[in-house]
Amino acid sequence: MPVPDTLLPRLARLRDRIAETVDERGADDPTAGDPLRGLYLSEEAVRYLLAPAAAPYASVFEDSGHSGDSGDSGDSGDSEHFGDEKETDRLGLLAARLGLTELDVRILLIALAPDLDRSFEPLYGYLNDDVGRRRATTGLALDLCGLPAHFAAGRARFHPSAPLTALGLLVVEEPERPFLSRSLRVPDRLVAHLLGDDTPDPALAGHVHALTAAPAAYDGEFAAKLAARLTAGPLTVYLREHREGDGLAAAAAALRAAGYEALHYTGPEDRVPELLREAGLRGAAVVASALPDQPAALVRALAHSGGVPVLLTGPRPYDPQWCERDPLVLDAPRQRAGAVDAWSAALRQEPGFDLAATVAPYRLGGDRILRAAHAAQDLAGFDGTPVTAAHLRLAARQQSASGLERHARRIRPEVGWDDLVLPAGPLAQLHELALRARHRDQVLGDWRLSAGGGRGHGVLGLFAGESGTGKTLSAEVVAAELGLDLYVVQLSSIVDKYVGETEKNLERIFTEADRTDAVLLFDEADAVFGKRSEVKDSHDKHANMESAYLLQRLESFDGIALLTTNLRANIDEAFTRRLDLVVDFPFPDAEQRLALWRHSLAAVPCEDGTDPSAVADAFELAGGSIRSAVVTAAYAAAGRGAPVTTQDLREGAEREYRKAGRLVPGEGNW
């Protein structure tokens, strides 16, 4: 790759300065005429290397007004100012962006020269009095800058905390040597950048991604204020997230408003020097998320970012022990669910369905909306159709997958309202539950109807009724209506005999549920939400402590949680008070039982004349038992290779009665 024209005059200035240094050393060097000096490099060879004709870019100097002659060093005529070019080149832009001094630029150019022109290698070997040391040293750099070796301000430019080294622009090698003999090297990434190559540093592969978050769904005042602060000067900010993605969305909005490109970093602290250098070269800001469990080392490394803006995001409160220089600590604003504008922008087309109703339950943050929109378009392309609400819901659920499956069983809902056979009252309450889940951020957040005290925006419901009356099915229908997955908590994985372990297990579940768009179902909730009792021994005390923990945790919960119980009286009244809805599932009467039989038989081949009316009237079964009876009848018919008959249905119902230990009605009574 050719050397950019903007760098050529700078190299010519440097060559002029080297010529002056050669003259200065040769004037009082007693070995200048010694023929053994050629063992290293003869003076004639040096003169040849310094001749203008030896430079492959001599014509460029002439076109630029620089002859390469040490007597004409440019606009000022002062050879010491070989870095004072006024053209807008990458080196100049980099210096302005990172606040490098003119001395920093000169030192950087001296170290950079052998990477751009091989003829500088023997020249540096000559000046180092060692033909094998073909790179600039700290002492040579100070000489070429006209600074004495004991000048403290000059030596300080090579300190590890100085901009050149702190930002990874210059490497001072061979620390075992005396200071003035240490070699200087410019990293390959910087050389490539100055030559016009913007390929990212390979050391950051897999750790740095573009931050392409969709427009955040919250008041833009926060983003505008943060953007103004970033525009005023680089700073380090810690954004504490209430929910995963809030901080990334806020950072993306603020950086976009401030005109910064963002590098999203999720790697370890040992890659921070390369990260800061990459950000400095590109004029970008660093956004770090997914902080490790012990983030002090990473935060401390990023806090010394020089001229690079750094935004860190995480759910934990900032700990002053992480870093001796505290960042600006802010709470990231909540994102509202159903960010219609963000979804619409991500889809880049007008959908043929009600977008607002479809995305209302989802609280995806960061770049999750964009990724979900792209996934929905891919699914639609696979089906050969335009994007539908089903595509968008499936894609959103994929983006909301989490670690809940370690603690709960996931159910992908495949039922709808038509699958429920319930009286009008409970059915209306279930519709209200779905309505609350859709609009909770608007009512509790925007309209400020939250009770305060750290209470969350969650929706909590209790389904009470006998076994088989449709409680779990109703939870699945509500999840399907919202386009969310249903997670059934396995109580066996929660309750632990050791003190405090049950609370820890519950906390893990609630934490995962808070960051997941899903419906959480505590089936047979009596086991953990039961009534508190009088303390008579340590077991009672710890059981009451579990209840107290749950009461506090439910108040701060932000998700959707449903509890089921066979006996409402078993649930502690303190839990009941915190519930949004209590839905009672009555035992079905004869008319509802007949509807349940017919619904279960809808897709089952039946013999002509098969009528479940008499069975529905004679056998008092709940919906779950009716389905089991139909399954038994279907297996019997399949074994015969014939359709289901009324007798098959009766035998299935009798089987359910015997399982429950109930008397089977006589043959002649139905």
C-alpha positions in Angstrom: 0.0 0.0 0.0 1.5 3.4 -1.0 2.3 5.9 1.7 -0.5 8.6 1.8 0.5 11.9 0.3 -0.4 13.6 3.6 2.4 11.7 5.4 5.1 12.2 2.8 5.9 15.8 3.7 6.2 14.8 7.3 8.7 12.1 6.4 10.6 14.6 4.3 10.8 16.9 7.3 12.1 14.0 9.5 14.7 13.2 6.9 15.9 16.8 7.0 16.2 16.7 10.7 18.2 13.4 10.5 20.6 15.1 8.1 21.1 17.9 10.5 21.8 15.4 13.3 24.3 13.6 11.1 26.1 16.9 10.5 26.1 17.7 14.1 27.5 14.4 15.1 30.0 14.3 12.3 31.4 17.7 13.2 32.9 16.5 16.5 33.1 12.8 15.9 36.7 11.7 15.8 35.8 8.4 14.2 33.9 10.0 11.3 36.9 9.5 8.9 37.9 6.1 10.3 37.7 3.4 7.6 36.6 0.9 10.2 33.5 3.0 10.7 32.2 1.2 7.6 31.8 -1.9 9.7 28.7 -0.2 10.9 27.7 2.2 8.1 30.0 4.5 6.2 29.4 8.2 6.2 29.3 8.1 2.4 26.5 5.5 2.6 24.6 7.8 5.0 25.0 10.8 2.7 23.7 8.6 -0.2 20.7 7.7 1.9 20.0 11.3 2.7 20.3 12.5 -0.8 16.9 13.7 -2.2 17.2 11.4 -5.2 17.3 8.4 -2.9 13.9 9.2 -1.7 11.2 7.4 -3.7 8.9 10.3 -3.1 11.1 13.2 -4.1 8.7 14.4 -6.7 5.9 14.6 -4.2 8.0 16.9 -2.0 8.5 19.2 -5.0 4.8 19.2 -5.7 4.1 20.0 -2.1 6.7 22.7 -1.9 9.2 20.6 0.1 12.5 19.8 -1.7 13.9 17.5 0.9 16.9 19.7 1.2 17.7 20.5 4.8 17.9 24.1 4.0 14.3 24.2 2.9 12.2 22.6 5.6 8.8 24.0 4.7 6.7 26.9 5.6 8.7 28.0 8.7 12.2 27.1 7.6 12.8 25.6 11.0 13.9 22.0 10.7 12.8 21.2 14.3 9.2 21.6 13.3 9.0 18.6 10.9 5.6 17.7 12.4 3.9 21.0 11.9 2.1 20.2 8.7 -1.3 21.9 8.6 -2.9 19.5 6.1 -5.9 17.4 7.3 -4.3 13.9 7.4 -5.0 10.9 9.6 -2.1 11.6 11.9 -3.3 15.1 12.4 -6.9 14.1 13.0 -5.7 11.4 15.4 -3.6 13.9 17.4 -6.5 16.4 17.6 -8.9 13.7 18.6 -6.8 12.2 21.4 -5.3 15.4 22.6 -1.7 14.5 21.6 0.9 17.3 21.9 3.2 18.4 19.1 6.0 16.6 20.9 3.9 13.4 20.9 3.3 13.7 17.2 7.1 14.1 16.5 8.0 11.1 18.7 5.3 9.0 17.0 6.5 10.0 13.5 10.1 9.1 14.5 9.1 5.7 15.6 6.8 5.2 12.6 9.3 6.1 9.9 11.0 2.6 9.4 7.5 1.1 9.0 6.8 3.5 6.1 10.3 3.7 4.5 13.0 1.1 4.9 15.8 3.6 4.2 15.3 4.9 7.7 16.5 1.6 9.2 20.2 2.1 8.3 20.0 5.7 9.2 18.8 4.9 12.7 21.4 2.2 12.9 24.1 4.8 12.1 22.7 7.2 14.7 22.4 4.5 17.3 26.1 3.5 16.7 24.8 -0.1 16.2 23.9 -1.3 12.7 21.8 -4.0 14.4 19.6 -1.5 16.2 17.5 -0.3 13.2 14.7 1.3 15.1 14.5 4.6 17.0 15.3 4.6 20.7 14.0 6.9 23.3 17.4 8.7 23.3 17.4 9.1 19.5 13.9 10.4 19.6 14.8 13.1 22.1 17.9 14.0 20.0 15.8 14.4 16.8 13.3 16.5 18.7 16.1 18.8 19.9 15.6 17.9 23.6 18.4 17.0 26.0 18.4 13.5 27.4 17.9 14.9 31.0 14.8 16.9 30.0 12.1 15.5 32.4 9.2 16.7 30.3 10.5 15.0 27.3 11.2 11.7 29.1 7.7 11.8 30.6 6.2 11.4 27.1 7.3 7.7 27.2 5.8 7.0 30.7 3.2 4.2 30.7 0.5 6.7 31.8 1.4 9.1 29.0 -1.0 9.3 26.1 1.2 7.6 23.5 1.7 4.5 25.6 -1.5 4.5 27.6 -3.5 4.5 24.3 -1.4 1.8 22.8 0.0 4.1 20.1 3.6 3.5 21.0 5.4 0.6 22.6 8.6 1.2 24.6 10.4 -2.2 24.4 13.4 -3.7 26.2 12.7 -2.4 29.7 15.8 -4.1 30.9 18.0 -1.6 29.0 18.9 1.9 30.2 16.1 4.3 29.5 17.8 6.0 26.5 18.6 2.7 24.8 15.1 1.3 24.8 13.6 0.7 21.3 10.4 2.3 20.1 7.8 0.4 18.1 4.5 1.5 16.6 1.9 -1.3 16.6 0.9 -2.7 13.2 -2.8 -1.6 13.7 -1.7 2.1 14.0 0.5 1.8 10.9 -2.4 0.2 9.0 -4.8 3.0 10.1 -2.4 5.7 9.0 -2.1 4.0 5.6 -5.9 4.0 5.2 -6.7 0.5 6.4 -9.6 0.4 8.8 -9.7 -3.4 9.4 -10.3 -3.9 13.1 -7.5 -5.3 15.3 -7.6 -9.1 15.2 -7.0 -9.2 19.0 -10.5 -7.9 19.5 -12.2 -10.6 17.3 -15.2 -11.9 19.1 -15.1 -9.3 21.8 -16.2 -6.1 19.9 -19.4 -5.7 18.1 -21.2 -2.7 16.5 -23.8 -1.2 18.9 -26.8 -1.1 16.6 -29.7 -0.7 19.0 -33.0 0.4 17.8 -34.3 3.8 19.0 -35.0 3.5 22.7 -38.6 3.5 23.9 -38.2 6.1 26.7 -38.2 9.8 27.2 -35.4 11.2 25.0 -34.5 13.9 27.6 -32.0 11.5 29.3 -30.3 10.7 26.0 -30.1 14.4 25.1 -28.5 15.4 28.4 -26.0 12.5 28.2 -25.2 13.4 24.6 -24.5 17.0 25.6 -22.2 15.9 28.3 -20.3 13.6 26.0 -20.0 16.3 23.4 -18.5 18.6 26.0 -15.6 16.2 26.5 -14.7 12.5 26.9 -15.8 11.0 30.2 -16.5 7.6 31.8 -20.1 6.8 32.7 -21.7 3.9 34.6 -25.3 3.2 33.6 -27.1 1.0 36.1 -29.8 -1.1 34.5 -33.1 -1.9 36.1 -33.6 -4.5 33.3 -31.1 -6.0 30.9 -30.9 -3.9 27.7 -31.9 -0.6 29.3 -28.3 0.6 29.6 -27.4 -0.4 26.1 -30.4 1.3 24.7 -29.7 4.5 26.6 -26.0 4.4 25.6 -26.9 3.9 21.9 -29.4 6.8 21.9 -26.9 9.2 23.6 -24.0 8.3 21.4 -26.1 8.5 18.3 -27.2 12.0 19.4 -23.6 13.0 20.1 -22.3 11.7 16.8 -20.2 8.9 18.1 -19.6 5.5 16.6 -19.9 2.9 19.4 -17.8 -0.2 20.0 -19.7 -2.7 22.1 -17.2 -4.6 24.2 -17.9 -7.9 26.1 -14.4 -9.2 26.6 -11.8 -9.4 29.4 -9.7 -6.7 30.8 -6.5 -7.9 29.2 -7.8 -6.7 25.8 -8.5 -3.2 27.0 -5.3 -1.6 25.6 -6.2 -2.8 22.1 -9.8 -1.7 22.6 -8.9 1.8 23.6 -6.5 2.1 20.7 -9.1 0.9 18.3 -11.6 3.4 19.6 -9.1 6.2 19.5 -8.2 5.4 15.9 -11.8 5.3 14.8 -13.0 8.3 16.9 -15.4 5.9 18.6 -16.8 5.4 22.1 -16.6 2.2 24.1 -19.7 0.6 25.5 -18.9 -2.3 27.9 -21.7 -4.6 29.1 -21.8 -8.2 30.5 -19.3 -7.1 33.3 -17.6 -10.0 35.1 -18.5 -11.0 38.6 -15.4 -9.1 39.8 -15.5 -6.1 37.5 -12.9 -4.0 39.4 -10.0 -4.8 37.0 -12.0 -4.1 33.9 -13.5 -0.9 35.2 -10.1 0.4 36.4 -8.6 -0.3 33.0 -11.4 1.4 31.1 -11.4 4.4 33.5 -7.9 5.4 32.2 -9.2 5.8 28.7 -7.5 9.1 27.8 -9.6 10.8 25.2 -12.0 7.9 24.6 -15.5 8.1 26.0 -16.4 5.0 27.9 -19.9 3.9 29.0 -20.3 0.8 31.2 -23.7 -0.8 31.8 -24.7 -3.4 34.4 -27.5 -4.3 36.9 -25.4 -3.9 40.0 -25.0 -0.7 41.9 -21.6 1.0 41.4 -19.0 0.1 44.0 -16.5 2.8 44.8 -13.9 0.1 45.4 -14.0 -0.8 41.7 -11.9 2.2 40.8 -10.1 5.1 42.5 -11.5 7.5 39.9 -15.2 7.3 40.0 -17.2 7.5 36.8 -20.4 9.5 36.3 -23.0 7.1 37.8 -26.5 7.3 36.4 -29.6 5.1 36.5 -30.5 4.0 33.0 -34.2 4.9 32.3 -36.6 2.1 31.9 -37.7 1.2 28.4 -41.4 0.9 27.9 -42.8 -2.3 26.6 -44.2 -2.2 23.1 -41.8 0.3 21.5 -43.8 0.6 18.3 -41.5 3.2 16.8 -38.5 1.1 17.5 -40.1 -2.0 16.0 -41.4 -0.1 13.0 -38.0 1.3 12.3 -36.3 -2.1 12.7 -38.8 -3.7 10.3 -38.3 -0.9 7.7 -41.7 -1.6 6.2 -45.4 -1.1 7.1 -46.6 -4.4 8.5 -50.0 -5.9 7.5 -51.1 -6.4 11.1 -51.6 -4.5 14.3 -48.0 -3.9 15.3 -48.8 -2.1 18.5 -50.9 -5.0 19.8 -48.3 -7.6 18.7 -45.2 -6.1 20.4 -47.0 -4.7 23.5 -45.8 -7.5 25.8 -42.1 -7.4 24.8 -39.5 -5.4 26.6 -36.5 -6.2 24.5 -33.6 -3.8 24.9 -30.3 -3.0 23.3 -30.0 -4.5 19.8 -32.6 -7.2 20.6 -35.4 -5.4 18.7 -33.2 -5.2 15.6 -32.2 -8.8 15.8 -35.8 -9.9 16.4 -37.0 -7.9 13.4 -34.3 -9.5 11.2 -35.2 -12.9 12.5 -38.8 -12.3 11.7 -37.9 -11.3 8.2 -35.8 -14.4 7.8 -38.7 -16.6 9.0 -41.1 -14.9 6.6 -38.6 -15.4 3.8 -38.4 -19.1 4.6 -42.3 -19.3 4.5 -42.4 -17.2 1.3 -44.8 -14.7 2.8 -44.7 -11.2 4.2 -43.9 -10.7 7.9 -46.8 -11.7 10.0 -47.6 -11.3 13.7 -46.7 -14.9 14.3 -43.3 -14.4 12.7 -42.6 -11.4 14.9 -43.8 -13.1 18.1 -41.7 -16.2 17.5 -38.6 -14.1 16.7 -39.2 -12.0 19.9 -39.5 -15.1 22.0 -36.2 -16.4 20.7 -34.5 -13.1 21.7 -36.0 -13.4 25.2 -34.7 -16.9 25.9 -32.9 -17.1 29.2 -31.6 -19.3 31.9 -35.1 -20.0 33.2 -35.1 -23.4 31.7 -32.6 -24.5 34.4 -35.3 -23.9 37.0 -38.6 -24.3 35.1 -40.2 -26.3 32.3 -40.8 -24.3 29.2 -44.1 -24.6 27.3 -44.5 -23.1 23.9 -48.3 -22.3 23.9 -50.3 -23.9 21.2 -53.8 -23.1 22.5 -56.2 -20.2 22.3 -59.3 -18.8 23.8 -61.5 -21.3 21.9 -59.8 -24.1 23.9 -61.3 -22.8 27.1 -64.7 -23.9 28.4 -65.4 -21.5 31.3 -68.2 -19.4 32.6 -68.3 -15.8 31.5 -67.0 -14.4 34.8 -63.6 -16.3 35.0 -63.2 -15.8 31.2 -63.6 -12.1 31.5 -61.0 -12.0 34.3 -58.5 -13.9 32.1 -59.0 -11.3 29.4 -58.4 -8.6 32.0 -55.2 -10.3 33.1 -53.9 -10.2 29.5 -54.9 -6.6 29.2 -53.0 -5.7 32.4 -49.9 -7.4 31.1 -50.0 -5.4 27.9 -50.4 -2.0 29.4 -48.7 -2.2 32.8 -45.8 0.0 31.8 -48.2 2.7 30.6 -50.5 2.6 33.6 -47.9 2.0 36.3 -45.1 3.9 34.7 -46.3 6.7 32.5 -49.4 7.4 34.5 -47.5 7.0 37.8 -50.0 4.7 39.4 -47.3 2.5 40.9 -47.5 2.4 44.7 -43.9 3.4 45.1 -41.6 1.9 47.7 -39.6 0.1 45.0 -42.6 -1.8 43.7 -42.2 -3.3 40.3 -44.4 -3.3 37.2 -45.3 -6.9 37.5 -48.7 -8.6 37.0 -49.6 -11.3 39.6 -52.6 -13.6 39.4 -54.0 -16.5 41.4 -55.9 -19.3 39.8 -57.9 -21.3 42.4 -60.0 -24.3 41.8 -60.2 -28.1 42.0 -57.8 -30.2 40.0 -58.6 -30.4 36.3 -60.7 -27.3 36.2 -58.4 -25.6 33.6 -56.0 -23.5 35.7 -52.8 -24.6 33.9 -54.6 -24.5 30.5 -55.8 -21.0 31.2 -52.2 -19.9 32.0 -51.1 -21.3 28.7 -53.9 -19.5 26.9 -52.9 -16.2 28.5 -49.3 -16.7 27.5 -50.4 -17.5 24.0 -52.5 -14.3 23.8 -49.5 -12.3 24.9 -47.1 -14.2 22.5 -44.9 -15.3 25.4 -43.6 -18.6 26.5 -44.9 -20.2 29.7 -42.4 -21.5 32.3 -43.8 -23.9 34.9 -41.6 -23.7 38.0 -40.5 -27.1 39.3 -41.1 -26.8 43.0 -38.8 -29.9 43.6 -35.9 -27.8 42.3 -36.8 -24.9 44.7 -37.5 -26.3 48.1 -34.4 -27.2 50.0 -34.0 -28.6 53.5 -31.0 -26.4 54.2 -31.8 -23.0 55.7 -31.7 -20.1 53.2 -31.3 -22.3 50.1 -35.0 -22.1 49.1 -34.8 -18.3 49.1 -31.6 -18.4 46.9 -33.3 -20.7 44.4 -36.4 -18.5 44.3 -34.2 -15.4 43.8 -32.5 -17.0 40.8 -35.8 -17.7 39.3 -37.2 -14.2 39.9 -34.0 -12.6 38.6 -34.1 -14.6 35.4 -37.9 -14.0 35.0 -37.3 -10.2 35.4 -35.0 -10.2 32.4 -37.2 -12.6 30.3 -40.4 -11.8 28.5 -42.3 -14.9 29.7 -45.2 -16.0 31.9 -44.0 -17.6 35.1 -46.4 -20.3 36.6 -46.1 -21.6 40.1 -48.2 -24.7 39.9 -49.5 -26.0 43.3 -48.2 -22.8 44.9 -49.3 -23.9 48.4 -45.9 -25.4 48.8 -44.1 -22.0 48.9 -46.9 -19.5 49.2 -48.7 -21.1 52.2 -49.9 -19.4 55.3 -47.5 -18.4 58.0 -47.9 -20.1 61.3 -47.2 -19.4 64.9 -43.5 -19.8 65.7 -43.1 -22.9 67.9 -39.7 -24.2 66.8 -36.9 -23.3 64.3 -38.8 -24.9 61.4 -41.7 -22.5 61.8 -39.3 -19.6 62.1 -37.5 -20.5 58.8 -40.8 -21.2 57.0 -42.0 -17.8 58.0 -38.7 -16.3 56.8 -39.3 -17.8 53.4 -42.8 -16.3 53.3 -41.4 -12.9 54.3 -38.9 -13.1 51.5 -41.5 -14.0 48.9 -43.8 -11.1 50.0 -40.9 -8.6 49.5 -39.8 -10.2 46.2 -43.2 -10.2 44.7 -43.6 -6.5 45.3 -40.4 -5.7 43.3 -41.2 -8.2 40.5 -41.4 -6.8 37.0 -42.7 -9.9 35.1 -45.9 -11.8 34.9 -46.4 -14.5 37.5 -49.4 -16.8 38.0 -50.0 -19.0 41.0 -52.4 -22.0 41.0 -53.9 -23.7 44.0 -56.5 -26.4 44.6 -57.6 -24.6 47.8 -57.6 -20.8 47.9 -57.8 -20.8 51.8 -54.3 -22.3 51.8 -52.7 -19.2 50.4 -51.5 -16.6 53.0 -53.7 -13.5 53.0 -50.6 -11.3 52.7 -49.9 -12.8 49.3 -53.5 -12.4 48.3 -53.4 -8.7 49.0 -50.5 -8.3 46.6 -52.2 -10.1 43.7 -53.8 -8.2 40.8 -56.5 -10.8 40.1 -57.8 -13.9 41.8 -59.7 -16.1 39.3 -61.9 -18.9 40.8 -62.4 -21.9 38.5 -65.7 -23.6 39.3 -66.4 -27.2 38.9 -68.2 -27.6 35.5 -71.9 -28.2 35.5 -73.6 -30.6 33.1 -73.8 -28.1 30.3 -70.1 -27.2 30.6 -69.2 -30.9 30.9 -71.0 -31.6 27.6 -69.1 -28.7 25.9 -65.8 -30.1 27.3 -66.6 -33.6 25.9 -67.5 -32.2 22.5 -64.4 -30.0 22.4 -62.1 -33.0 23.3 -63.8 -35.0 20.5 -63.5 -32.3 17.9 -60.7 -34.0 16.0 -61.4 -37.6 17.0 -63.1 -39.9 14.4 -66.4 -41.1 16.0 -68.9 -43.6 14.9 -72.2 -42.3 13.6 -74.6 -41.7 16.4 -71.9 -41.3 19.0 -73.3 -38.8 21.6 -71.5 -37.8 24.8 -74.6 -36.2 26.3 -75.5 -39.1 28.6 -71.9 -39.6 29.7 -71.6 -35.9 30.5 -74.8 -35.9 32.5 -74.0 -39.1 34.4 -70.3 -38.6 35.2 -69.3 -35.5 37.2 -65.8 -35.0 35.8 -63.6 -31.9 35.5 -62.1 -30.9 32.2 -58.8 -32.6 32.8 -60.5 -35.9 33.7 -62.8 -35.6 30.6 -59.7 -35.2 28.4 -58.1 -38.3 30.0 -61.4 -40.3 29.4 -61.4 -39.3 25.7 -57.7 -40.4 25.4 -58.6 -43.8 26.9 -61.5 -44.1 24.5 -59.4 -43.1 21.6 -56.7 -45.7 22.4 -59.4 -48.4 22.7 -60.8 -47.5 19.3 -57.4 -47.3 17.7 -56.6 -50.8 18.9 -59.7 -52.1 17.2 -59.0 -50.0 14.0 -62.5 -48.4 14.3 -64.0 -45.0 15.3 -64.8 -44.1 18.8 -68.2 -45.2 20.1 -70.4 -44.0 22.9 -69.5 -47.2 24.8 -65.8 -46.2 24.5 -66.6 -42.9 26.1 -68.4 -44.5 29.0 -65.6 -46.9 29.6 -63.2 -44.0 29.7 -65.3 -42.1 32.1 -65.6 -45.2 34.3 -61.8 -45.5 34.3 -61.5 -41.9 35.6 -64.1 -42.6 38.4 -62.2 -45.7 39.5 -58.9 -43.7 39.5 -60.5 -41.2 41.9 -61.9 -44.0 44.1 -65.5 -43.0 43.3 -68.5 -45.3 42.8 -69.3 -45.9 39.1 -73.0 -45.2 38.2 -74.9 -48.4 37.4 -75.2 -49.6 33.8 -78.9 -49.0 33.7 -78.8 -45.4 35.1 -77.5 -43.6 32.0 
